[in-house]
């Protein structure tokens, strides 16, 4: 693993577990054994590292979720696969996402206000909704595909929040049942 990759991976793990503002650069350096000069050679600031971490998590999460959806087929089957994927994540069966501790993007978004982090988190959520909508086009009208995608996204987000905040590890199964009814 390259030094930048090590720094990003370690920073993500620490940020996900403890929060972005709670983790200082020195903690990341102690965990990685990387010199401060090396860190600043690759990342001009903690903010630049945070941006790299958000891109990393977006890439990992989107690859995982889209591959699970594509493996299920097309259309409604792909969309419903979201909830099976979430159920696996909630039960810590997705090593590439680390043990479930809620949505990193929601947590990161809550730590900033009117910042590029908020924009990156919003884009991540919009990209997921757009991918859901793309899977619903052709199975319903364009307008209802957009409305359905928004509703499925709400169910997805609600399941993640319920699993994390309330400890309800069955939330994805309940959300899937609601999605089935919604999709008809």
N, C-alpha and C positions, 0 to 999 in steps of 0.2 A: 504494500500500500504506500502510495506517495505521501510526502509530508502534508501537502494541502488536503488530500483525502483523509488522512488520519486526523487532522485538525477539524475538518468538517464533520466527520463521523463522531468524533468525541464530543465536539461542541453540541451536535444535535442530541446525543444521548443525555448530556448534562442539562441542556435547555429543556428537553422534553420532560425530564424527571423533576427539575427544580425551578424552572422558569428562566427566561433570558436575562432579566435584570438581576436575578439572584446569583448568577454565575459570572464570576469575574474572569478576565483573561488569565490571571495567574492560576486559577483552578484548572483551566483548560491546559495550560502549559505543564502543570504538575502531573496531570493525568496522561499526557502524551509524551512527556520528556523532551518536547521540542523547545528550543531556545526562543526567547521573545523576539530576537532579531529575525529568526526564520519565519515566525508567525507574521511579523510585519513586512517581511519580504513578499509574502504571498497575499496578505490581506492588509490593506492600508489602515484599517480601523476595526474595532469590534463590530461596527455597523456593517462593514463589508463582509465580515465573517457571518454575521446574522443573515445577510442577503444570500450568501452562498449556502448556508444551512437550509434556508427556506426553499431554494431551488433544488437542493439535494432531496429534501423530503417530498417536494412536489413530484419530482421525477420518480422516486421510489414508490410513492403512493399511487400515482397515476398508472405506472407500469403494472403494478399489482392489480389494481381495480379493473383496468381495461382488459388485462389478460384473463381475469376471472369472468368478466362479462363476455368476452369473445369466445371463451371456451364453452360457454353455455349455449351459444348459437346467436341468433339475431332477434331483434324486436323485443317482445315482452319477456321472453326467456332470458335474454341478456340483462334486461333491467331487473328482473327478479333475482338474478344471480348476485346482485349487489348485496342483498340481505343475507344470503348464505356466506358471502365473503366477510361481511361485517361480523356475523356470528363466529366465524373462525378467528377473526382478530380479537373479539371480546374474550374468547377462550384461550388466547395466547398460542394460537396454532399458526401464526404467520411470523416466522423468525425475522424476516427482512423489515418488519415494521416495529420490532422490539415489543416487549410486554405492553399490553394495552394500558394507556394512561390518558385516554381521551383524545381529542383532536388537537394536534399540535398547532394547526392554523387558527383555531378558535382561541386557544391559550395565548399564542403569540399576538394575535390581533388585540386581545384584551390588555396587553402590556404597553401598547402604543396608541397614540392619538394623532391623526392627521400626519401620517408618516408613510414612507415607502413600504414598510412592513404591512400596513393596512391594505395598501393597493395590491401587494403580492398575495395576501390571504384572500382578498376578494376575487382576484383572477383565478386562483386555485379553485374556489367554490364555483365560479362561473364556468370554468372548463369542465368540471364534472357534470354540471347541469346540461351543458351543451352536448357532451358525449351521450348522456341519457336521452336527450331530445333527438339526436341523430339516430339512435336505435329505435325511436318511436315513429319517426317519419316513415310513411308508407304503410304503417299499420293503423294510422288515424290521420285526420286532416292536419295540415301544418299548424293551424292555430291550436288545435287540441293537443298536438304533440308538445308544443311549448308549455301549455298549461299543465299537462300531465308531468312533464319533466320537472317543472317547478314543484309540483306536489310530491313527486317521488324524492326530490332533494330535501324537502321539509321532513319527510318520513325518515330519510337517511340521517339527517342531522339530529333529529329528535331521538333516534335510536342510539346514536353515539353519545349524546348528552345524558340520556337516561341510564345507559350502561355505566358511564363514568361517574356521574354525580350521585345517582341513586344506587349504584352497584347492581343494577338489574341486567344481568348477563343474558337474559332471554329477550331483551328489547328488540333485537334484530328479527327474531321469529315473529313477534307481534307486529312489527312494522311490515314484515313481508305479507302477513295475512291482510293487513290494510291495503297494501299495494295491489295484491291480487284482486281485492274488491274494487279498487279504484280503476284498475286496468280492464276489468270486466272479463 
